[in-house]
């Protein structure tokens, strides 16, 4: 499974690189944190991420942005393959989680350019802690993730709400 995931992320990065070189345009890539970051929360499942491949190709022109949230709802599936999108609700992050401390900032919603953050903040963000790891399948256990090793910018939201499903 890990080899398949690595290959998938490599090919996704190659597609992005091909498109960018073909058009010369900037590209906004939207994907789950484990794909866009330099390092995955579950390195056994994702030994190399799309973001790490992109760091090798465009280098410093690649800017991985990670997302965290304190509490709320979202759509996911309870099976890896197939199934319907379902609404899941999670309560407030608990002490010890990255999201718990990030939510103590005086702003409910904010972004942080980790590259320019004060040294103390970068040091704190450089330590792996439990972090929500929500993608296509949920529930999924929190991952130990050092946010500063995976992202250059971090967006933190206090409360999130699931997307509205499109009606046919």
Residue frames relative to the residue before (quaternion, step in Angstrom):
aa qw qx qy qz dx dy dz
X 1.0000 0.0000 0.0000 0.0000 0.00 0.00 0.00
X 0.6523 0.5203 -0.3258 0.4447 3.59 0.91 -0.87
X 0.6432 0.5141 -0.3305 0.4613 3.61 0.97 -0.79
X 0.6407 0.5205 -0.3198 0.4651 3.59 1.03 -0.77
X 0.6611 0.5013 -0.3053 0.4674 3.59 0.94 -0.88
X 0.6307 0.5263 -0.3290 0.4658 3.58 1.01 -0.83
X 0.6585 0.5048 -0.3039 0.4683 3.58 0.91 -0.93
X 0.6369 0.5345 -0.3239 0.4513 3.58 0.96 -0.89
X 0.6889 0.4677 -0.2889 0.4724 3.60 0.83 -0.95
X 0.6194 0.5387 -0.3422 0.4573 3.59 1.06 -0.71
X 0.6822 0.4748 -0.2865 0.4766 3.58 0.89 -0.91
X 0.6132 0.5283 -0.3582 0.4654 3.62 1.00 -0.71
X 0.6600 0.4962 -0.3076 0.4728 3.60 0.96 -0.83
X 0.6361 0.5222 -0.3313 0.4614 3.59 0.99 -0.77
X 0.6372 0.5246 -0.3305 0.4577 3.60 1.00 -0.77
X 0.6500 0.5066 -0.3119 0.4728 3.57 0.94 -0.88
X 0.6684 0.5025 -0.2970 0.4610 3.57 0.89 -0.95
X 0.6306 0.5302 -0.3302 0.4606 3.59 0.96 -0.85
X 0.6832 0.4886 -0.2948 0.4556 3.58 0.83 -0.98
X 0.6625 0.5061 -0.3164 0.4527 3.57 0.88 -0.89
X 0.6733 0.4822 -0.3011 0.4727 3.61 0.91 -0.84
X 0.6484 0.5282 -0.3148 0.4489 3.58 1.04 -0.77
X 0.7753 0.3474 -0.1796 0.4960 3.60 0.90 -0.92
X 0.3250 -0.7446 0.5120 0.2789 3.58 1.06 -0.73
X 0.5409 0.6413 -0.3832 0.3864 3.57 1.31 0.00
X 0.5371 -0.5493 0.5124 0.3837 3.51 -1.34 0.22
X 0.1852 -0.7806 0.5910 0.0848 3.55 -1.13 0.65
X 0.2097 -0.7265 0.6387 0.1419 3.52 -1.10 0.80
X 0.1342 -0.7895 0.5982 0.0296 3.54 -0.60 1.20
X 0.0655 -0.7910 0.6081 0.0145 3.55 -0.76 1.04
X 0.2439 0.7428 -0.5869 0.2104 3.56 -0.70 1.11
X 0.6837 -0.4645 0.3656 0.4279 3.54 -1.33 0.14
X 0.6796 -0.5276 0.3304 0.3882 3.59 -1.10 0.71
X 0.6632 0.5236 -0.3197 0.4287 3.61 0.91 -0.87
X 0.6740 0.4626 -0.3102 0.4853 3.61 1.15 -0.36
X 0.7520 0.4254 -0.2443 0.4402 3.62 0.75 -0.96
X 0.6235 0.5713 -0.3441 0.4080 3.59 1.11 -0.56
X 0.6114 -0.5439 0.4299 0.3815 3.53 -1.31 0.28
X 0.7855 0.1345 -0.0508 0.6020 3.57 1.13 -0.68
X 0.3944 -0.7234 0.5219 0.2207 3.55 -1.08 0.75
X 0.5613 -0.5936 0.4635 0.3432 3.52 -1.26 0.47
X 0.7548 0.2278 -0.1421 0.5985 3.58 1.22 -0.48
X 0.1429 -0.8471 0.5056 0.0800 3.61 0.27 1.23
X 0.5624 0.5722 -0.4095 0.4343 3.60 1.17 -0.31
X 0.7063 0.4287 -0.2497 0.5050 3.59 1.03 -0.78
X 0.7810 0.1604 -0.0648 0.6001 3.58 1.06 -0.83
X 0.1234 -0.8434 0.5184 0.0687 3.60 0.26 1.22
X 0.7732 0.0500 -0.0401 0.6310 3.58 1.22 -0.46
X 0.2860 -0.8030 0.5078 0.1251 3.55 -0.73 1.06
X 0.6643 -0.4646 0.4042 0.4236 3.52 -1.35 0.29
X 0.6502 0.5354 -0.3107 0.4406 3.57 0.97 -0.85
X 0.6575 0.4928 -0.3259 0.4676 3.61 0.97 -0.74
X 0.6250 0.5098 -0.3390 0.4843 3.60 1.09 -0.65
X 0.6639 0.4974 -0.3076 0.4661 3.60 0.98 -0.81
X 0.5928 0.5528 -0.3708 0.4534 3.59 1.07 -0.60
X 0.6558 0.5193 -0.3084 0.4530 3.59 1.09 -0.72
X 0.7203 0.4585 -0.2562 0.4530 3.60 1.02 -0.74
X 0.8083 0.1798 -0.1404 0.5428 3.65 0.39 -1.07
X 0.3933 -0.7582 0.4533 0.2549 3.59 1.26 -0.08
X 0.8540 -0.0899 0.0821 0.5058 3.57 -0.87 -0.99
X 0.5528 0.5936 -0.4090 0.4180 3.60 1.21 -0.12
X 0.6134 0.5073 -0.3566 0.4892 3.59 1.24 -0.23
X 0.0736 -0.8036 0.5905 -0.0119 3.57 -0.79 1.07
X 0.1435 -0.8115 0.5602 0.0835 3.62 -0.16 1.19
X 0.1288 -0.7799 0.6118 0.0302 3.54 -0.87 1.07
X 0.1799 -0.7923 0.5779 0.0775 3.57 -0.69 1.11
X 0.2344 -0.7652 0.5863 0.1254 3.54 -1.22 0.56
X 0.0063 -0.7633 0.6460 -0.0043 3.54 -1.06 0.86
X 0.0446 -0.7853 0.6152 0.0537 3.54 -1.27 0.35
X 0.5328 -0.6592 0.4500 0.2814 3.52 -1.21 0.64
X 0.7876 -0.1497 0.1519 0.5781 3.58 0.86 -0.96
X 0.4214 0.7302 -0.4912 0.2189 3.55 -1.27 0.22
X 0.5221 -0.6260 0.4893 0.3101 3.52 -1.30 -0.40
X 0.0140 -0.7828 0.6213 -0.0312 3.53 -1.26 0.53
X 0.4410 -0.6558 0.5379 0.2934 3.54 -1.33 0.23
X 0.1606 0.7497 -0.6317 0.1148 3.54 -1.05 0.84
X 0.4261 -0.6613 0.5404 0.2985 3.56 -1.30 -0.16
X 0.3857 -0.7262 0.5117 0.2488 3.58 -1.12 0.56
X 0.6979 0.3492 -0.2666 0.5657 3.59 1.28 0.31
X 0.5769 -0.6232 0.4039 0.3401 3.58 -1.05 0.77
X 0.7944 0.1294 -0.0589 0.5905 3.58 0.98 -0.81
X 0.8119 0.2163 -0.1791 0.5118 3.54 -0.96 0.87
X 0.5700 0.6122 -0.4358 0.3322 3.52 -1.30 -0.31
X 0.4937 -0.6487 0.5039 0.2856 3.50 -1.36 0.26
X 0.5402 -0.5738 0.4962 0.3642 3.53 -1.28 0.43
X 0.0686 -0.7979 0.5988 -0.0071 3.55 -0.91 0.99
X 0.4737 -0.6410 0.5247 0.2989 3.51 -1.24 0.54
X 0.0621 -0.7617 0.6448 0.0152 3.54 -0.98 0.97
X 0.1664 -0.7687 0.6118 0.0849 3.56 -1.10 0.73
X 0.0553 -0.7784 0.6245 0.0317 3.56 -0.95 0.89
X 0.4520 -0.6900 0.5056 0.2530 3.51 -1.07 0.81
X 0.7771 -0.3474 0.2576 0.4573 3.51 -1.35 -0.11
X 0.5526 -0.5846 0.4828 0.3461 3.53 -1.15 0.70
X 0.3654 -0.7496 0.5198 0.1857 3.56 -1.08 0.74
X 0.6672 -0.4916 0.3552 0.4325 3.59 -1.18 0.44
X 0.7219 0.3881 -0.3259 0.4712 3.53 -1.02 0.89
X 0.6383 0.5012 -0.3267 0.4844 3.58 1.21 -0.42
X 0.6008 -0.5530 0.4295 0.3857 3.59 -1.13 0.59
X 0.6736 0.5257 -0.3042 0.4213 3.58 0.88 -0.97
X 0.5988 0.5697 -0.3623 0.4309 3.59 1.06 -0.70
X 0.7121 0.4378 -0.2615 0.4825 3.58 0.78 -1.01
X 0.6312 0.5317 -0.3396 0.4511 3.61 0.97 -0.79
X 0.6756 0.4973 -0.2971 0.4561 3.58 1.08 -0.63
X 0.5632 0.6018 -0.3875 0.4129 3.62 1.23 -0.10
X 0.4697 0.6609 -0.4449 0.3804 3.60 1.29 -0.16
X 0.5822 -0.6384 0.3714 0.3398 3.60 -0.98 0.73
X 0.6624 0.4397 -0.3132 0.5195 3.61 1.21 -0.23
X 0.4651 -0.6830 0.4784 0.2972 3.61 -0.92 0.83
X 0.7886 0.1149 -0.0262 0.6035 3.57 0.91 -0.95
X 0.1965 0.7832 -0.5665 0.1647 3.58 -0.82 0.94
X 0.2499 -0.7150 0.6118 0.2280 3.52 -1.34 0.05
X 0.1793 -0.7710 0.6067 0.0731 3.51 -1.21 0.62
X 0.2569 -0.7166 0.6258 0.1701 3.56 -0.84 0.99
X 0.3234 -0.7916 0.4898 0.1700 3.55 -0.15 1.31
X 0.6045 0.5873 -0.3560 0.4036 3.59 1.05 -0.69
X 0.7626 0.3376 -0.1747 0.5234 3.59 1.13 -0.69
X 0.4223 0.7190 -0.4623 0.3017 3.59 1.26 0.08
X 0.6136 -0.5366 0.4128 0.4064 3.59 -1.17 0.47
X 0.6691 -0.5359 0.3426 0.3844 3.57 -1.14 0.66
X 0.6515 0.5194 -0.3282 0.4450 3.61 0.94 -0.83
X 0.6531 0.4982 -0.3134 0.4765 3.59 1.01 -0.79
X 0.6472 0.5086 -0.3231 0.4670 3.61 0.94 -0.84
X 0.6357 0.5200 -0.3333 0.4631 3.59 1.00 -0.77
X 0.6578 0.4948 -0.3151 0.4724 3.61 0.91 -0.88
X 0.6891 0.4777 -0.2730 0.4715 3.59 0.94 -0.89
X 0.6303 0.5521 -0.3241 0.4392 3.60 1.25 -0.31
X 0.6198 0.5233 -0.3403 0.4756 3.59 1.29 -0.06
X 0.4386 -0.7000 0.5020 0.2563 3.58 -0.89 0.97
X 0.0602 0.7701 -0.6295 0.0843 3.54 -0.96 1.04
X 0.6378 -0.4987 0.3902 0.4384 3.60 -1.19 0.32
X 0.0114 0.7868 -0.6113 0.0841 3.55 -0.91 1.07
X 0.5251 -0.6228 0.4662 0.3451 3.58 -0.94 0.81
X 0.0940 -0.7910 0.6046 -0.0042 3.51 -0.93 1.01
X 0.1425 0.8338 -0.5089 0.1595 3.54 0.36 1.28
X 0.0714 0.7845 -0.6084 0.0958 3.50 -0.78 1.13
X 0.8356 -0.1749 0.1449 0.5002 3.54 -1.01 -0.84
X 0.7717 0.2586 -0.1592 0.5587 3.60 1.14 -0.50
X 0.0753 0.7690 -0.6287 0.0881 3.52 -0.97 0.96
X 0.5097 -0.1258 -0.8511 0.0046 1.69 -2.07 1.31
X 0.0676 -0.7447 0.6639 0.0130 3.46 -1.28 0.65
X 0.4829 -0.7038 0.4210 0.3071 3.63 -0.70 0.94
X 0.5945 -0.5404 0.4346 0.4070 3.58 -1.14 0.50
X 0.3101 -0.7451 0.5668 0.1657 3.55 -1.13 0.73
X 0.4251 -0.6505 0.5490 0.3078 3.57 -1.12 0.56
X 0.1028 0.8138 -0.5519 0.1502 3.53 -0.37 1.28
X 0.2518 -0.7131 0.6360 0.1535 3.53 -1.04 0.91
X 0.3731 -0.7874 0.4442 0.2083 3.56 -0.16 1.30
X 0.6767 0.5022 -0.3032 0.4449 3.61 0.94 -0.81
X 0.6518 0.4982 -0.3241 0.4711 3.61 1.16 -0.40
X 0.7223 0.4408 -0.2351 0.4782 3.56 1.23 -0.38
X 0.8169 0.1879 -0.0578 0.5423 3.60 1.00 -0.79
X 0.3890 -0.6858 0.5591 0.2565 3.55 -1.28 0.45
X 0.7644 0.1531 -0.0752 0.6217 3.55 1.21 -0.64
X 0.1374 -0.7826 0.6040 0.0618 3.55 -1.08 0.75
X 0.1446 -0.7456 0.6452 0.0832 3.57 -0.99 0.91
X 0.0537 -0.7923 0.6076 0.0116 3.58 -0.80 1.02
X 0.1072 -0.7795 0.6165 0.0289 3.55 -0.92 1.02
X 0.4822 -0.6758 0.4774 0.2880 3.55 -0.98 0.86
X 0.8136 0.0304 0.0585 0.5777 3.57 0.77 -1.07
X 0.0823 -0.7964 0.5982 0.0337 3.59 -0.87 0.94
X 0.1962 -0.7574 0.6130 0.1101 3.54 -1.28 0.49
X 0.5869 -0.6042 0.4143 0.3449 3.55 -1.04 0.81
X 0.5471 -0.5942 0.4796 0.3429 3.53 -1.23 0.54
X 0.4793 -0.6278 0.5195 0.3261 3.54 -1.20 0.48
X 0.4113 -0.6947 0.5303 0.2589 3.55 -0.92 0.90
X 0.4455 -0.6646 0.5289 0.2828 3.55 -1.06 0.77
X 0.3055 -0.7404 0.5689 0.1867 3.52 -0.98 0.82
X 0.4887 -0.6844 0.4499 0.3006 3.60 -0.91 0.91
